[in-house]
Amino acid sequence: MTTTDASDEELVADEGTKRQFVSWATLGLMTTASVASLRPSPSMAIYGLAAIFLYLLPALVFLLPTALVGAELASGWTGGIYRWVSEALGKPLGFLAVWCQFAMTIAYYPSLLAYVASTFAYVINPRLAENGPYVAVVIVVIYWTGVWISSRGTKTVAGLSSMGLVIGTLVPGVVLVVLGFVFLGQGNPSAAPMSASHWLPPWTGLASLVLIVNNFLSYAGMEMNGVHVSSLRDPKREYPKSMFLATGLVLLIFILPALAISWVMPSSQLSLTAGLMQAFQAFFDHFRIGWMTKVVGVMLVAAALGGMLTWLAGPAKGLVLLSRQEGYLPPVFQRLNKYGTPRNIMVAQGVITTLIGILYAFSGDVSSAYWMFSVITVQIYLIAYLLMFVAVVRLRRTRPEVERGFRVPAVAWVAGIGFVASVTALFIGFVPPDQFGNQPLWRYLLIVGGGLLALGLLAPLAFLKFRKPSWVHPDHQ
């Protein structure tokens, strides 16, 4: 999805060099590929028709602001979020931002691999999908296998990310939606009400809307493609068109599968980790092609694992290279192996991931554990976004002379909307969903609050406090 043909791309001379231009449609497709996924569909399928509203709302108040703000910052300053926040708010907060981009993966991998475990269960034995010890073993084994592969600098997985969009997202997504429409077309009743009165979710307090928080993680990463804004011929006109195209496609990929799941699976029976496979099995059994469940399960698992491998070492390596220059991490965590992979910090990350994975073995509710670690992932990531929204406004005031390929219109309003939405999502995450009302509130708050505090704030503050000049790598002293 990231390749183009001659009609979409042109090489032109630019001061003796060749500069590559891409069309706004191509950039829109690239952005869609980096964001779209089927994994969050079950959490929104619980709301039935109201899933449309719950996807549209964060798209307007979070997805578009992050895309626009990311484009202005990327077209004015190279170096990513560390450079953006450092220029605006100082290097310590710049380190906090880049740390959060790394730390969120510590909670993200267990939730991603729990999804993989539950999906693969439908290939071998569906009853394992909610089995804590089975999920724990899969998390630990697959994570360390991924570390072993990545630490050897394997390049064969480089193309798996774009392949994963087709194999594990577009094809299964289209199949799911088509089966859903055929299912309804045969006169079968929808498991979720589809009347106009159900456009909005029933209000029973904040707990009734908590699952919307997962959409912020679903939309995370939209700003990353802002770095390509300089590849457009007319960024001011074309970039907004590109983002609106991407937003529309992302919404279709998110909304239609969620609705299809809600047509065949009652919300009371949906698992947040295995809901996608529950729906496929229900549809395939209905159409008497149950053997296809295993095929789709393998496709989804392969795509998820391919995506994990392609960027397993990415955030860690970025943090290590920065720490070599600025001395943020102790030398033991800065070491690279002969393949240029930050194996030591990946092993340290793996120890924490293993401990989290083991928690699944003692969890009586895999969906509940999956949700809590998903929330921790979102909250840690949102810290980086909060700093980014503040940075763009401050840089507009303090560095107006810096040439930007794209400028956000009404930047204070756009960034302000994104900031308020992020803060709201962060705090809503502390409210347990209605679906998990039986577990003790203190346990939920302890895990979610403790994870955010320890991984997102205390760890980076400790590195900053105990930082030593000797931590700067000799090559940068």
C-alpha positions as a Markdown table, in Angstrom:
| # | Residue | x | y | z |
|---|---|---|---|---|
| 1 | Met | 0.0 | 0.0 | 0.0 |
| 2 | Thr | 3.0 | 2.3 | 0.2 |
| 3 | Thr | 4.1 | 1.8 | -3.3 |
| 4 | Thr | 3.0 | 3.9 | -6.2 |
| 5 | Asp | 2.9 | 3.8 | -10.0 |
| 6 | Ala | 4.1 | 6.4 | -12.5 |
| 7 | Ser | 0.8 | 8.3 | -12.3 |
| 8 | Asp | 1.1 | 8.9 | -8.6 |
| 9 | Glu | 4.8 | 9.7 | -8.4 |
| 10 | Glu | 7.3 | 11.7 | -10.3 |
| 11 | Leu | 11.0 | 12.5 | -10.0 |
| 12 | Val | 11.9 | 16.0 | -10.9 |
| 13 | Ala | 15.2 | 18.0 | -10.8 |
| 14 | Asp | 15.6 | 20.2 | -7.8 |
| 15 | Glu | 18.9 | 22.2 | -7.6 |
| 16 | Gly | 20.9 | 19.4 | -9.1 |
| 17 | Thr | 19.3 | 16.6 | -7.0 |
| 18 | Lys | 16.2 | 14.5 | -7.6 |
| 19 | Arg | 13.3 | 15.1 | -5.4 |
| 20 | Gln | 10.5 | 12.6 | -5.1 |
| 21 | Phe | 6.9 | 13.8 | -5.1 |
| 22 | Val | 3.9 | 11.8 | -4.2 |
| 23 | Ser | 0.3 | 12.5 | -4.8 |
| 24 | Trp | -2.0 | 13.4 | -1.9 |
| 25 | Ala | -4.0 | 10.2 | -2.6 |
| 26 | Thr | -0.8 | 8.1 | -2.2 |
| 27 | Leu | 0.0 | 9.8 | 1.1 |
| 28 | Gly | -3.6 | 9.1 | 2.2 |
| 29 | Leu | -3.2 | 5.4 | 1.5 |
| 30 | Met | 0.2 | 5.3 | 3.3 |
| 31 | Thr | -1.4 | 6.8 | 6.3 |
| 32 | Thr | -4.3 | 4.4 | 6.2 |
| 33 | Ala | -1.9 | 1.5 | 6.1 |
| 34 | Ser | -0.1 | 2.7 | 9.2 |
| 35 | Val | -3.2 | 3.2 | 11.3 |
| 36 | Ala | -6.0 | 0.8 | 10.2 |
| 37 | Ser | -6.5 | -2.5 | 12.0 |
| 38 | Leu | -9.2 | -5.0 | 12.9 |
| 39 | Arg | -8.0 | -5.6 | 16.4 |
| 40 | Pro | -10.2 | -3.0 | 18.2 |
| 41 | Ser | -13.4 | -4.0 | 16.4 |
| 42 | Pro | -14.8 | -6.3 | 19.2 |
| 43 | Ser | -14.5 | -3.5 | 21.8 |
| 44 | Met | -16.7 | -1.2 | 19.7 |
| 45 | Ala | -19.0 | -4.0 | 18.5 |
| 46 | Ile | -20.3 | -4.1 | 22.0 |
| 47 | Tyr | -22.1 | -0.8 | 21.3 |
| 48 | Gly | -23.8 | -2.0 | 18.1 |
| 49 | Leu | -24.9 | 0.9 | 15.9 |
| 50 | Ala | -23.5 | 3.4 | 18.4 |
| 51 | Ala | -20.0 | 2.3 | 17.3 |
| 52 | Ile | -20.3 | 4.8 | 14.4 |
| 53 | Phe | -20.6 | 7.7 | 16.8 |
| 54 | Leu | -17.9 | 6.3 | 19.1 |
| 55 | Tyr | -15.5 | 6.1 | 16.2 |
| 56 | Leu | -16.4 | 9.5 | 14.7 |
| 57 | Leu | -16.0 | 11.5 | 17.9 |
| 58 | Pro | -12.4 | 10.6 | 18.6 |
| 59 | Ala | -11.6 | 10.9 | 14.9 |
| 60 | Leu | -12.7 | 14.5 | 14.9 |
| 61 | Val | -11.2 | 15.6 | 18.3 |
| 62 | Phe | -8.0 | 13.4 | 18.2 |
| 63 | Leu | -7.2 | 11.8 | 14.9 |
| 64 | Leu | -7.4 | 15.0 | 12.8 |
| 65 | Pro | -5.6 | 17.3 | 15.3 |
| 66 | Thr | -2.7 | 14.8 | 15.7 |
| 67 | Ala | -2.4 | 14.5 | 11.9 |
| 68 | Leu | -2.4 | 18.2 | 11.3 |
| 69 | Val | -0.1 | 19.1 | 14.2 |
| 70 | Gly | 2.3 | 16.3 | 13.3 |
| 71 | Ala | 2.5 | 17.7 | 9.7 |
| 72 | Glu | 3.5 | 21.2 | 10.9 |
| 73 | Leu | 6.1 | 20.0 | 13.3 |
| 74 | Ala | 7.6 | 17.4 | 10.9 |
| 75 | Ser | 7.8 | 19.9 | 8.1 |
| 76 | Gly | 9.6 | 22.4 | 10.3 |
| 77 | Trp | 11.9 | 20.3 | 12.4 |
| 78 | Thr | 13.5 | 16.9 | 11.7 |
| 79 | Gly | 14.2 | 14.5 | 14.6 |
| 80 | Gly | 10.7 | 13.5 | 15.6 |
| 81 | Ile | 8.9 | 14.2 | 18.8 |
| 82 | Tyr | 12.1 | 14.6 | 20.9 |
| 83 | Arg | 13.2 | 17.5 | 18.8 |
| 84 | Trp | 9.7 | 19.1 | 18.7 |
| 85 | Val | 9.2 | 19.0 | 22.4 |
| 86 | Ser | 12.8 | 19.9 | 23.3 |
| 87 | Glu | 12.7 | 23.0 | 21.0 |
| 88 | Ala | 9.5 | 24.1 | 22.7 |
| 89 | Leu | 9.7 | 22.9 | 26.3 |
| 90 | Gly | 13.3 | 21.8 | 27.0 |
| 91 | Lys | 15.2 | 18.6 | 26.7 |
| 92 | Pro | 13.9 | 16.9 | 29.9 |
| 93 | Leu | 10.4 | 17.1 | 28.6 |
| 94 | Gly | 11.6 | 16.0 | 25.2 |
| 95 | Phe | 13.1 | 12.9 | 26.8 |
| 96 | Leu | 9.8 | 12.3 | 28.7 |
| 97 | Ala | 8.0 | 12.4 | 25.3 |
| 98 | Val | 10.3 | 9.9 | 23.6 |
| 99 | Trp | 10.4 | 7.7 | 26.7 |
| 100 | Cys | 6.6 | 7.4 | 26.6 |
| 101 | Gln | 6.7 | 6.4 | 23.0 |
| 102 | Phe | 9.0 | 3.6 | 24.0 |
| 103 | Ala | 7.4 | 2.7 | 27.4 |
| 104 | Met | 4.0 | 2.3 | 25.9 |
| 105 | Thr | 5.2 | -0.8 | 24.0 |
| 106 | Ile | 5.9 | -2.5 | 27.4 |
| 107 | Ala | 2.2 | -2.6 | 28.0 |
| 108 | Tyr | 1.3 | -2.8 | 24.4 |
| 109 | Tyr | 3.0 | -6.1 | 23.6 |
| 110 | Pro | 1.2 | -8.1 | 26.2 |
| 111 | Ser | -2.2 | -6.9 | 25.0 |
| 112 | Leu | -1.2 | -7.4 | 21.3 |
| 113 | Leu | 0.0 | -11.0 | 22.1 |
| 114 | Ala | -3.0 | -11.7 | 24.2 |
| 115 | Tyr | -5.0 | -11.0 | 21.0 |
| 116 | Val | -2.7 | -13.2 | 19.1 |
| 117 | Ala | -3.1 | -16.0 | 21.6 |
| 118 | Ser | -6.9 | -15.8 | 21.6 |
| 119 | Thr | -7.0 | -15.6 | 17.9 |
| 120 | Phe | -4.7 | -18.6 | 17.5 |
| 121 | Ala | -6.9 | -20.6 | 19.9 |
| 122 | Tyr | -9.6 | -20.8 | 17.2 |
| 123 | Val | -7.1 | -22.6 | 15.1 |
| 124 | Ile | -6.3 | -25.3 | 17.7 |
| 125 | Asn | -9.0 | -25.1 | 20.4 |
| 126 | Pro | -11.4 | -22.2 | 20.9 |
| 127 | Arg | -11.8 | -23.0 | 24.6 |
| 128 | Leu | -8.2 | -21.8 | 25.2 |
| 129 | Ala | -9.2 | -18.2 | 24.1 |
| 130 | Glu | -10.0 | -17.3 | 27.7 |
| 131 | Asn | -7.5 | -19.6 | 29.4 |
| 132 | Gly | -5.0 | -17.5 | 31.4 |
| 133 | Pro | -2.1 | -19.9 | 31.6 |
| 134 | Tyr | -2.3 | -20.6 | 27.8 |
| 135 | Val | -2.4 | -16.8 | 27.0 |
| 136 | Ala | 0.6 | -16.2 | 29.4 |
| 137 | Val | 2.7 | -18.9 | 27.7 |
| 138 | Val | 2.0 | -17.5 | 24.2 |
| 139 | Ile | 2.9 | -14.0 | 25.3 |
| 140 | Val | 6.2 | -15.0 | 26.8 |
| 141 | Val | 7.2 | -17.5 | 24.1 |
| 142 | Ile | 6.4 | -15.2 | 21.2 |
| 143 | Tyr | 7.9 | -12.1 | 22.7 |
| 144 | Trp | 11.2 | -13.7 | 23.4 |
| 145 | Thr | 11.2 | -15.4 | 19.9 |
| 146 | Gly | 10.7 | -11.9 | 18.4 |
| 147 | Val | 13.6 | -10.5 | 20.5 |
| 148 | Trp | 15.8 | -13.3 | 19.3 |
| 149 | Ile | 14.9 | -12.7 | 15.6 |
| 150 | Ser | 15.2 | -8.9 | 15.9 |
| 151 | Ser | 18.5 | -9.1 | 17.7 |
| 152 | Arg | 20.0 | -10.9 | 14.7 |
| 153 | Gly | 19.2 | -8.0 | 12.4 |
| 154 | Thr | 16.9 | -10.2 | 10.3 |
| 155 | Lys | 15.8 | -8.2 | 7.2 |
| 156 | Thr | 13.4 | -10.8 | 5.8 |
| 157 | Val | 10.6 | -9.3 | 7.9 |
| 158 | Ala | 11.0 | -5.7 | 6.5 |
| 159 | Gly | 8.1 | -6.1 | 4.0 |
| 160 | Leu | 5.7 | -7.8 | 6.4 |
| 161 | Ser | 4.1 | -4.6 | 7.6 |
| 162 | Ser | 2.6 | -3.7 | 4.2 |
| 163 | Met | 1.7 | -7.3 | 3.5 |
| 164 | Gly | 0.0 | -7.5 | 6.9 |
| 165 | Leu | -2.4 | -4.7 | 5.8 |
| 166 | Val | -3.6 | -6.8 | 3.0 |
| 167 | Ile | -3.4 | -10.3 | 4.5 |
| 168 | Gly | -4.5 | -9.5 | 8.0 |
| 169 | Thr | -6.7 | -6.4 | 7.6 |
| 170 | Leu | -8.2 | -5.8 | 4.2 |
| 171 | Val | -9.0 | -9.4 | 3.1 |
| 172 | Pro | -10.5 | -10.6 | 6.4 |
| 173 | Gly | -12.2 | -7.2 | 6.9 |
| 174 | Val | -13.9 | -7.4 | 3.5 |
| 175 | Val | -14.9 | -11.1 | 4.1 |
| 176 | Leu | -16.4 | -10.2 | 7.5 |
| 177 | Val | -18.4 | -7.3 | 6.1 |
| 178 | Val | -19.6 | -9.2 | 3.0 |
| 179 | Leu | -20.7 | -12.1 | 5.2 |
| 180 | Gly | -22.5 | -9.7 | 7.5 |
| 181 | Phe | -24.5 | -8.1 | 4.7 |
| 182 | Val | -25.4 | -11.5 | 3.2 |
| 183 | Phe | -26.4 | -12.7 | 6.7 |
| 184 | Leu | -28.8 | -9.7 | 7.1 |
| 185 | Gly | -29.9 | -10.0 | 3.5 |
| 186 | Gln | -31.1 | -13.6 | 4.2 |
| 187 | Gly | -33.6 | -12.1 | 6.7 |
| 188 | Asn | -31.6 | -13.1 | 9.8 |
| 189 | Pro | -32.1 | -10.7 | 12.7 |
| 190 | Ser | -29.2 | -8.5 | 13.9 |
| 191 | Ala | -27.9 | -9.4 | 17.4 |
| 192 | Ala | -27.7 | -5.7 | 18.1 |
| 193 | Pro | -30.6 | -3.2 | 17.6 |
| 194 | Met | -30.1 | -1.3 | 14.4 |
| 195 | Ser | -32.9 | 1.3 | 14.8 |
| 196 | Ala | -32.4 | 5.1 | 14.7 |
| 197 | Ser | -32.8 | 5.3 | 18.5 |
| 198 | His | -29.6 | 3.4 | 19.0 |
| 199 | Trp | -27.3 | 5.8 | 17.2 |
| 200 | Leu | -26.0 | 7.0 | 20.6 |
| 201 | Pro | -24.8 | 4.6 | 23.3 |
| 202 | Pro | -27.1 | 4.3 | 26.4 |
| 203 | Trp | -25.9 | 6.6 | 29.1 |
| 204 | Thr | -25.3 | 4.9 | 32.5 |
| 205 | Gly | -22.4 | 7.1 | 33.6 |
| 206 | Leu | -18.8 | 7.2 | 32.4 |
| 207 | Ala | -18.5 | 3.5 | 32.7 |
| 208 | Ser | -20.8 | 3.1 | 29.7 |
| 209 | Leu | -18.4 | 5.0 | 27.4 |
| 210 | Val | -15.0 | 3.8 | 28.7 |
| 211 | Leu | -14.3 | 1.4 | 25.8 |
| 212 | Ile | -14.0 | 4.6 | 23.6 |
| 213 | Val | -10.6 | 5.1 | 25.1 |
| 214 | Asn | -9.3 | 2.2 | 23.0 |
| 215 | Asn | -10.0 | 4.2 | 19.9 |
| 216 | Phe | -7.3 | 6.7 | 20.9 |
| 217 | Leu | -4.8 | 3.9 | 20.7 |
| 218 | Ser | -6.3 | 2.7 | 17.5 |
| 219 | Tyr | -5.8 | 6.2 | 16.0 |
| 220 | Ala | -2.3 | 6.6 | 17.4 |
| 221 | Gly | 0.5 | 7.0 | 14.9 |
| 222 | Met | -1.5 | 9.2 | 12.5 |
| 223 | Glu | 1.1 | 12.0 | 13.0 |
| 224 | Met | 4.0 | 9.8 | 11.9 |
| 225 | Asn | 3.3 | 10.3 | 8.2 |
| 226 | Gly | 3.6 | 14.1 | 8.7 |
| 227 | Val | 7.2 | 13.7 | 7.8 |
| 228 | His | 6.2 | 13.1 | 4.2 |
| 229 | Val | 4.4 | 16.5 | 3.9 |
| 230 | Ser | 7.4 | 17.9 | 2.0 |
| 231 | Ser | 6.9 | 15.3 | -0.7 |
| 232 | Leu | 3.7 | 16.9 | -1.7 |
| 233 | Arg | 3.7 | 19.5 | -4.5 |
| 234 | Asp | 1.3 | 21.9 | -2.7 |
| 235 | Pro | 1.3 | 20.8 | 1.0 |
| 236 | Lys | -1.1 | 23.6 | 2.2 |
| 237 | Arg | -3.8 | 22.4 | -0.2 |
| 238 | Glu | -3.0 | 18.7 | -0.6 |
| 239 | Tyr | -2.1 | 17.6 | 2.9 |
| 240 | Pro | -5.6 | 18.3 | 4.3 |
| 241 | Lys | -7.1 | 16.4 | 1.4 |
| 242 | Ser | -4.8 | 13.5 | 2.1 |
| 243 | Met | -5.7 | 13.4 | 5.8 |
| 244 | Phe | -9.4 | 13.6 | 5.1 |
| 245 | Leu | -9.1 | 10.7 | 2.6 |
| 246 | Ala | -7.1 | 8.7 | 5.2 |
| 247 | Thr | -9.6 | 9.5 | 7.9 |
| 248 | Gly | -12.5 | 8.3 | 5.8 |
| 249 | Leu | -10.8 | 5.1 | 4.8 |
| 250 | Val | -9.7 | 4.4 | 8.4 |
| 251 | Leu | -13.2 | 5.0 | 9.7 |
| 252 | Leu | -14.6 | 2.5 | 7.1 |
| 253 | Ile | -12.1 | -0.1 | 8.1 |
| 254 | Phe | -12.9 | 0.4 | 11.7 |
| 255 | Ile | -16.7 | 0.9 | 11.6 |
| 256 | Leu | -17.9 | -1.7 | 9.1 |
| 257 | Pro | -16.2 | -4.8 | 10.7 |
| 258 | Ala | -17.4 | -3.6 | 14.2 |
| 259 | Leu | -21.0 | -3.4 | 12.9 |
| 260 | Ala | -20.7 | -6.8 | 11.2 |
| 261 | Ile | -19.5 | -8.4 | 14.5 |
| 262 | Ser | -22.5 | -6.8 | 16.3 |
| 263 | Trp | -24.9 | -8.3 | 13.8 |
| 264 | Val | -23.9 | -11.9 | 14.6 |
| 265 | Met | -22.6 | -11.8 | 18.2 |
| 266 | Pro | -24.6 | -10.6 | 21.2 |
| 267 | Ser | -22.6 | -8.0 | 23.2 |
| 268 | Ser | -23.0 | -10.1 | 26.4 |
| 269 | Gln | -21.0 | -12.9 | 24.8 |
| 270 | Leu | -18.2 | -10.9 | 23.1 |
| 271 | Ser | -14.7 | -11.3 | 24.2 |
| 272 | Leu | -12.4 | -8.3 | 23.7 |
| 273 | Thr | -9.5 | -10.5 | 22.7 |
| 274 | Ala | -11.3 | -13.2 | 20.7 |
| 275 | Gly | -14.4 | -11.3 | 19.6 |
| 276 | Leu | -13.2 | -11.1 | 16.0 |
| 277 | Met | -12.8 | -14.8 | 15.8 |
| 278 | Gln | -16.1 | -15.4 | 17.6 |
| 279 | Ala | -17.8 | -13.5 | 14.8 |
| 280 | Phe | -15.9 | -15.3 | 12.0 |
| 281 | Gln | -16.8 | -18.6 | 13.5 |
| 282 | Ala | -20.4 | -17.7 | 13.9 |
| 283 | Phe | -20.6 | -16.5 | 10.3 |
| 284 | Phe | -18.7 | -19.5 | 8.9 |
| 285 | Asp | -20.8 | -22.0 | 10.9 |
| 286 | His | -24.0 | -20.3 | 9.6 |
| 287 | Phe | -22.8 | -20.6 | 6.0 |
| 288 | Arg | -21.5 | -24.1 | 6.7 |
| 289 | Ile | -17.9 | -23.4 | 5.9 |
| 290 | Gly | -16.6 | -23.7 | 9.4 |
| 291 | Trp | -13.2 | -24.8 | 8.2 |
| 292 | Met | -12.5 | -21.2 | 7.0 |
| 293 | Thr | -12.3 | -20.2 | 10.7 |
| 294 | Lys | -8.8 | -21.7 | 11.0 |
| 295 | Val | -7.7 | -20.1 | 7.7 |
| 296 | Val | -8.7 | -16.7 | 8.8 |
| 297 | Gly | -7.2 | -17.3 | 12.2 |
| 298 | Val | -3.8 | -18.1 | 10.7 |
| 299 | Met | -4.0 | -14.9 | 8.5 |
| 300 | Leu | -4.8 | -12.6 | 11.4 |
| 301 | Val | -2.0 | -14.2 | 13.6 |
| 302 | Ala | 0.6 | -14.0 | 10.7 |
| 303 | Ala | -0.3 | -10.3 | 10.1 |
| 304 | Ala | -0.1 | -9.4 | 13.8 |
| 305 | Leu | 3.2 | -11.2 | 14.3 |
| 306 | Gly | 4.7 | -9.7 | 11.1 |
| 307 | Gly | 3.7 | -6.2 | 12.2 |
| 308 | Met | 5.2 | -6.8 | 15.6 |
| 309 | Leu | 8.5 | -8.0 | 14.2 |
| 310 | Thr | 8.9 | -5.1 | 11.8 |
| 311 | Trp | 9.0 | -2.5 | 14.6 |
| 312 | Leu | 9.9 | -4.5 | 17.7 |
| 313 | Ala | 13.4 | -2.9 | 17.9 |
| 314 | Gly | 12.3 | 0.5 | 16.5 |
| 315 | Pro | 11.3 | 2.5 | 19.6 |
| 316 | Ala | 14.0 | 0.9 | 21.7 |
| 317 | Lys | 16.7 | 1.8 | 19.2 |
| 318 | Gly | 15.5 | 5.4 | 18.8 |
| 319 | Leu | 15.7 | 5.8 | 22.6 |
| 320 | Val | 19.2 | 4.2 | 22.8 |
| 321 | Leu | 20.6 | 6.4 | 20.0 |
| 322 | Leu | 19.3 | 9.5 | 21.7 |
| 323 | Ser | 20.6 | 8.4 | 25.0 |
| 324 | Arg | 24.1 | 7.9 | 23.5 |
| 325 | Gln | 24.1 | 11.5 | 22.5 |
| 326 | Glu | 22.5 | 13.0 | 25.6 |
| 327 | Gly | 23.3 | 10.4 | 28.3 |
| 328 | Tyr | 19.8 | 9.7 | 29.4 |
| 329 | Leu | 20.3 | 6.0 | 30.0 |
| 330 | Pro | 23.1 | 4.1 | 31.8 |
| 331 | Pro | 25.7 | 2.7 | 29.5 |
| 332 | Val | 24.6 | -0.9 | 30.0 |
| 333 | Phe | 21.3 | 0.0 | 28.3 |
| 334 | Gln | 23.0 | 1.9 | 25.4 |
| 335 | Arg | 24.9 | -1.1 | 24.0 |
| 336 | Leu | 24.2 | -2.3 | 20.5 |
| 337 | Asn | 25.1 | -5.7 | 19.3 |
| 338 | Lys | 27.0 | -6.4 | 16.0 |
| 339 | Tyr | 23.8 | -6.0 | 14.1 |
| 340 | Gly | 23.1 | -2.6 | 15.5 |
| 341 | Thr | 20.2 | -3.9 | 17.6 |
| 342 | Pro | 19.7 | -2.6 | 21.2 |
| 343 | Arg | 19.6 | -6.0 | 22.7 |
| 344 | Asn | 20.2 | -5.1 | 26.3 |
| 345 | Ile | 17.3 | -2.7 | 26.6 |
| 346 | Met | 15.0 | -5.1 | 24.7 |
| 347 | Val | 15.9 | -7.8 | 27.2 |
| 348 | Ala | 15.1 | -5.4 | 30.1 |
| 349 | Gln | 11.8 | -4.6 | 28.4 |
| 350 | Gly | 11.2 | -8.3 | 27.9 |
| 351 | Val | 11.6 | -9.0 | 31.6 |
| 352 | Ile | 8.8 | -6.6 | 32.4 |
| 353 | Thr | 6.7 | -8.0 | 29.5 |
| 354 | Thr | 7.2 | -11.5 | 30.9 |
| 355 | Leu | 6.0 | -10.4 | 34.4 |
| 356 | Ile | 3.0 | -8.8 | 32.8 |
| 357 | Gly | 2.4 | -12.0 | 30.7 |
| 358 | Ile | 2.6 | -14.1 | 33.9 |
| 359 | Leu | -0.2 | -12.0 | 35.4 |
| 360 | Tyr | -2.5 | -13.4 | 32.7 |
| 361 | Ala | -1.9 | -16.9 | 34.1 |
| 362 | Phe | -3.5 | -15.8 | 37.4 |
| 363 | Ser | -6.3 | -13.8 | 35.7 |
| 364 | Gly | -9.7 | -15.3 | 35.8 |
| 365 | Asp | -10.8 | -13.0 | 33.0 |
| 366 | Val | -8.5 | -12.6 | 30.1 |
| 367 | Ser | -10.6 | -9.9 | 28.5 |
| 368 | Ser | -10.4 | -7.8 | 31.7 |
| 369 | Ala | -6.6 | -8.1 | 31.8 |
| 370 | Tyr | -6.3 | -7.3 | 28.1 |
| 371 | Trp | -8.4 | -4.2 | 28.6 |
| 372 | Met | -6.4 | -2.9 | 31.6 |
| 373 | Phe | -3.1 | -3.2 | 29.8 |
| 374 | Ser | -4.6 | -1.6 | 26.7 |
| 375 | Val | -5.6 | 1.4 | 28.9 |
| 376 | Ile | -2.1 | 1.7 | 30.3 |
| 377 | Thr | -0.7 | 1.7 | 26.8 |
| 378 | Val | -3.1 | 4.5 | 25.8 |
| 379 | Gln | -2.4 | 6.6 | 28.9 |
| 380 | Ile | 1.3 | 6.4 | 28.5 |
| 381 | Tyr | 1.1 | 7.3 | 24.8 |
| 382 | Leu | -1.2 | 10.2 | 25.6 |
| 383 | Ile | 1.5 | 11.9 | 27.7 |
| 384 | Ala | 3.6 | 12.2 | 24.5 |
| 385 | Tyr | 0.6 | 13.6 | 22.6 |
| 386 | Leu | -0.1 | 16.2 | 25.3 |
| 387 | Leu | 3.4 | 17.5 | 25.1 |
| 388 | Met | 3.2 | 17.5 | 21.3 |
| 389 | Phe | 0.0 | 19.7 | 21.3 |
| 390 | Val | 1.6 | 22.2 | 23.7 |
| 391 | Ala | 4.8 | 22.2 | 21.6 |
| 392 | Val | 3.2 | 23.2 | 18.4 |
| 393 | Val | 1.5 | 26.2 | 19.9 |
| 394 | Arg | 4.6 | 27.4 | 21.8 |
| 395 | Leu | 6.8 | 27.0 | 18.7 |
| 396 | Arg | 4.4 | 29.0 | 16.6 |
| 397 | Arg | 4.9 | 31.8 | 19.1 |
| 398 | Thr | 8.6 | 31.5 | 19.9 |
| 399 | Arg | 10.0 | 30.3 | 16.5 |
| 400 | Pro | 7.7 | 31.9 | 13.9 |
| 401 | Glu | 10.7 | 32.4 | 11.6 |
| 402 | Val | 11.2 | 28.7 | 11.0 |
| 403 | Glu | 10.0 | 27.7 | 7.6 |
| 404 | Arg | 7.2 | 25.1 | 7.7 |
| 405 | Gly | 5.9 | 23.2 | 4.7 |
| 406 | Phe | 2.5 | 23.1 | 6.3 |
| 407 | Arg | 0.8 | 25.4 | 8.9 |
| 408 | Val | -2.2 | 24.3 | 10.9 |
| 409 | Pro | -5.0 | 26.8 | 10.5 |
| 410 | Ala | -6.2 | 28.1 | 13.8 |
| 411 | Val | -3.5 | 26.1 | 15.5 |
| 412 | Ala | -4.4 | 27.1 | 19.1 |
| 413 | Trp | -7.9 | 25.8 | 18.6 |
| 414 | Val | -6.9 | 22.6 | 16.8 |
| 415 | Ala | -4.1 | 21.8 | 19.3 |
| 416 | Gly | -6.5 | 22.8 | 22.2 |
| 417 | Ile | -9.2 | 20.4 | 21.0 |
| 418 | Gly | -6.6 | 17.6 | 20.8 |
| 419 | Phe | -5.2 | 18.4 | 24.2 |
| 420 | Val | -8.6 | 18.5 | 25.9 |
| 421 | Ala | -9.6 | 15.2 | 24.2 |
| 422 | Ser | -6.4 | 13.5 | 25.3 |
| 423 | Val | -6.7 | 14.7 | 28.9 |
| 424 | Thr | -10.4 | 13.5 | 28.9 |
| 425 | Ala | -9.4 | 10.1 | 27.5 |
| 426 | Leu | -6.6 | 9.7 | 30.0 |
| 427 | Phe | -8.9 | 10.3 | 33.0 |
| 428 | Ile | -11.8 | 8.2 | 31.6 |
| 429 | Gly | -9.3 | 5.3 | 31.5 |
| 430 | Phe | -9.4 | 5.2 | 35.3 |
| 431 | Val | -13.1 | 4.2 | 35.1 |
| 432 | Pro | -13.8 | 0.5 | 34.8 |
| 433 | Pro | -16.1 | -0.4 | 31.9 |
| 434 | Asp | -19.6 | -1.8 | 32.6 |
| 435 | Gln | -18.5 | -5.1 | 31.2 |
| 436 | Phe | -16.1 | -5.6 | 34.1 |
| 437 | Gly | -18.2 | -4.5 | 37.0 |
| 438 | Asn | -17.6 | -7.6 | 39.1 |
| 439 | Gln | -13.9 | -7.0 | 39.8 |
| 440 | Pro | -12.8 | -4.9 | 42.8 |
| 441 | Leu | -12.4 | -1.2 | 41.9 |
| 442 | Trp | -9.2 | -0.9 | 43.9 |
| 443 | Arg | -7.5 | -3.7 | 41.9 |
| 444 | Tyr | -8.4 | -2.0 | 38.6 |
| 445 | Leu | -7.1 | 1.4 | 39.8 |
| 446 | Leu | -4.0 | -0.1 | 41.3 |
| 447 | Ile | -3.0 | -1.9 | 38.0 |
| 448 | Val | -4.0 | 1.0 | 35.7 |
| 449 | Gly | -2.7 | 3.8 | 37.9 |
| 450 | Gly | 0.4 | 1.9 | 39.0 |
| 451 | Gly | 1.3 | 1.1 | 35.4 |
| 452 | Leu | 0.9 | 4.7 | 34.2 |
| 453 | Leu | 2.8 | 6.1 | 37.2 |
| 454 | Ala | 5.7 | 3.5 | 37.2 |
| 455 | Leu | 6.2 | 3.2 | 33.4 |
| 456 | Gly | 5.1 | 6.6 | 32.2 |
| 457 | Leu | 6.4 | 9.0 | 34.9 |
| 458 | Leu | 8.6 | 7.5 | 37.7 |
| 459 | Ala | 11.0 | 5.6 | 35.4 |
| 460 | Pro | 11.9 | 8.6 | 33.2 |
| 461 | Leu | 12.1 | 10.9 | 36.2 |
| 462 | Ala | 14.5 | 8.5 | 37.9 |
| 463 | Phe | 16.8 | 8.4 | 34.8 |
| 464 | Leu | 16.8 | 12.2 | 34.6 |
| 465 | Lys | 17.5 | 12.5 | 38.4 |
| 466 | Phe | 20.4 | 10.1 | 38.5 |
| 467 | Arg | 21.8 | 11.0 | 35.1 |
| 468 | Lys | 25.6 | 11.4 | 35.0 |
| 469 | Pro | 27.9 | 13.1 | 32.4 |
| 470 | Ser | 29.7 | 9.8 | 32.0 |
| 471 | Trp | 26.5 | 8.3 | 30.5 |
| 472 | Val | 27.1 | 10.2 | 27.3 |
| 473 | His | 28.7 | 7.8 | 24.8 |
| 474 | Pro | 32.4 | 8.5 | 24.1 |
| 475 | Asp | 31.6 | 9.1 | 20.4 |
| 476 | His | 29.5 | 12.2 | 21.4 |
| 477 | Gln | 31.6 | 13.6 | 24.2 |
